[in-house]
Amino acid sequence: MFRPFGRLIITGLLACVIPACGGCSAGDWPGQSMGVQTMSPEQAQAPRVVVYYMHRTLRCISCLSIEKMTRDVLKETFASELASGRLEFRVADYMIDQNLARQYDVTTVSVVVVNLAGGKEVSHQTLDRAWDLKGQPKEFRASVADAVRAALAKATG
């Protein structure tokens, strides 16, 4: 009984650790924002939306998939907003950036959509179903797109 169980644990650990070391190109490596890289003081004060993909330090295939789906829906659906700086995508390790994790009450892999105005947070929404929808790409993408659309609508007044 213990022998197969031990293999499951080892197999599971390898599946979670190995993909965390690869699978991203240098240009897509977490920590590199999509959207405006350098902002003028006026841009920093303008209403905008920041989408955080928050992950733990060691990431499995599912974690990487959630990041990729989030990144893809933003690139495909909101390219002009990303280019203009009205929308920004950030990746953060909630185990390392504990202040950010506390600010958004993140304790697991999450997507958080934040409205900023005047350089300060106005509101935020944590997409609680991100993990549950990871195997349902159409529903996942719709959830992210709907939340970002609503946040962008708030950001324009």
C-alpha positions as CSV (number, residue, x, y, z in Angstrom):
1,M,0.0,0.0,0.0
2,F,2.7,2.5,0.9
3,R,4.7,1.9,-2.3
4,P,2.1,3.2,-4.8
5,F,1.1,6.0,-2.5
6,G,4.8,7.1,-2.3
7,R,5.0,7.1,-6.1
8,L,2.0,9.4,-6.3
9,I,3.5,11.9,-4.0
10,I,6.8,11.9,-5.8
11,T,5.1,12.1,-9.2
12,G,2.9,14.9,-7.9
13,L,5.9,16.9,-6.6
14,L,7.8,16.5,-9.8
15,A,4.8,17.6,-11.9
16,C,4.5,20.7,-9.7
17,V,8.2,21.6,-9.4
18,I,9.6,20.9,-12.9
19,P,7.2,23.2,-14.9
20,A,8.0,26.0,-12.5
21,C,11.5,26.1,-13.9
22,G,10.5,26.3,-17.6
23,G,7.8,26.9,-20.0
24,C,8.1,30.6,-20.2
25,S,10.2,32.5,-22.7
26,A,12.5,35.2,-21.4
27,G,10.0,37.9,-22.6
28,D,7.1,36.3,-20.8
29,W,8.8,35.5,-17.5
30,P,6.7,36.4,-14.5
31,G,7.6,39.8,-13.0
32,Q,7.7,41.5,-16.3
33,S,4.6,43.6,-16.7
34,M,2.5,43.9,-19.9
35,G,1.4,47.4,-20.7
36,V,3.2,50.6,-20.0
37,Q,6.6,50.0,-18.6
38,T,7.4,53.6,-17.6
39,M,4.7,56.1,-16.8
40,S,4.7,59.9,-16.7
41,P,3.3,61.5,-13.5
42,E,0.1,62.3,-15.4
43,Q,-0.3,58.6,-16.5
44,A,0.3,57.4,-13.0
45,Q,-2.5,59.7,-11.7
46,A,-5.0,58.8,-14.5
47,P,-7.7,56.2,-13.9
48,R,-6.5,52.7,-14.9
49,V,-6.9,49.1,-14.2
50,V,-4.2,46.7,-13.0
51,V,-4.7,42.9,-13.3
52,Y,-2.6,40.9,-10.9
53,Y,-1.9,37.2,-11.4
54,M,-0.8,36.1,-7.9
55,H,0.9,32.7,-7.5
56,R,2.9,30.8,-5.0
57,T,6.6,30.3,-5.3
58,L,6.6,26.8,-6.7
59,R,4.1,26.6,-9.6
60,C,2.5,23.6,-11.2
61,I,1.1,23.2,-14.7
62,S,-2.3,24.5,-13.6
63,C,-0.7,27.6,-12.1
64,L,1.2,28.3,-15.3
65,S,-1.9,27.7,-17.3
66,I,-3.9,30.2,-15.3
67,E,-1.2,32.8,-15.9
68,K,-1.1,32.1,-19.6
69,M,-4.8,32.2,-20.0
70,T,-5.0,35.5,-18.1
71,R,-2.2,37.0,-20.2
72,D,-3.7,35.7,-23.4
73,V,-7.2,37.1,-22.8
74,L,-5.7,40.5,-21.9
75,K,-3.5,40.6,-25.0
76,E,-6.2,39.4,-27.3
77,T,-9.2,41.3,-26.0
78,F,-7.6,44.5,-24.5
79,A,-4.6,45.2,-26.7
80,S,-5.3,48.9,-27.1
81,E,-5.9,49.4,-23.4
82,L,-2.6,47.7,-22.6
83,A,-0.8,49.8,-25.2
84,S,-2.3,53.0,-23.9
85,G,-1.6,52.2,-20.2
86,R,-5.2,52.2,-19.2
87,L,-4.7,48.5,-18.4
88,E,-1.6,46.8,-16.9
89,F,-0.8,43.1,-16.1
90,R,1.4,42.3,-13.2
91,V,2.6,38.9,-11.9
92,A,3.4,38.6,-8.2
93,D,4.4,35.8,-5.9
94,Y,2.1,36.1,-2.9
95,M,4.4,34.1,-0.7
96,I,7.2,36.7,-1.3
97,D,5.1,39.9,-1.6
98,Q,3.2,39.3,1.6
99,N,2.0,42.9,1.9
100,L,0.3,42.6,-1.5
101,A,-1.2,39.3,-0.5
102,R,-2.6,40.8,2.7
103,Q,-3.9,43.8,0.9
104,Y,-6.0,41.6,-1.4
105,D,-6.5,38.7,1.1
106,V,-4.8,36.3,-1.2
107,T,-3.9,32.8,0.2
108,T,-4.0,30.8,-3.1
109,V,-3.5,31.3,-6.8
110,S,-5.7,34.3,-7.7
111,V,-6.5,36.9,-10.3
112,V,-7.2,40.3,-8.9
113,V,-8.6,43.2,-10.9
114,V,-7.8,46.6,-9.3
115,N,-9.2,50.1,-10.2
116,L,-6.8,52.9,-9.6
117,A,-7.5,56.7,-9.7
118,G,-5.2,59.4,-8.6
119,G,-2.6,56.8,-8.0
120,K,-4.7,55.1,-5.3
121,E,-6.9,52.1,-5.2
122,V,-10.6,52.8,-5.7
123,S,-11.8,49.2,-5.7
124,H,-10.7,45.7,-6.5
125,Q,-12.3,42.3,-7.3
126,T,-10.7,39.0,-6.7
127,L,-11.7,36.4,-9.2
128,D,-12.4,33.6,-6.7
129,R,-13.3,31.0,-9.4
130,A,-10.0,31.3,-11.3
131,W,-8.7,27.9,-10.0
132,D,-12.1,26.2,-10.4
133,L,-12.3,27.4,-14.1
134,K,-8.7,26.5,-15.0
135,G,-10.0,23.4,-17.0
136,Q,-12.7,25.4,-18.7
137,P,-10.8,27.9,-20.8
138,K,-13.9,29.5,-22.4
139,E,-15.5,30.2,-19.0
140,F,-12.2,31.3,-17.5
141,R,-11.6,33.7,-20.3
142,A,-15.1,35.1,-20.1
143,S,-14.7,35.6,-16.3
144,V,-11.5,37.6,-16.7
145,A,-12.8,39.6,-19.7
146,D,-16.0,40.5,-17.9
147,A,-14.2,41.6,-14.8
148,V,-11.7,43.7,-16.8
149,R,-14.5,45.3,-18.9
150,A,-16.4,46.3,-15.8
151,A,-13.3,47.7,-14.2
152,L,-12.4,49.7,-17.3
153,A,-15.9,51.1,-17.5
154,K,-15.5,52.3,-13.9
155,A,-12.1,53.8,-14.8
156,T,-13.7,56.0,-17.5
157,G,-16.3,57.4,-15.2
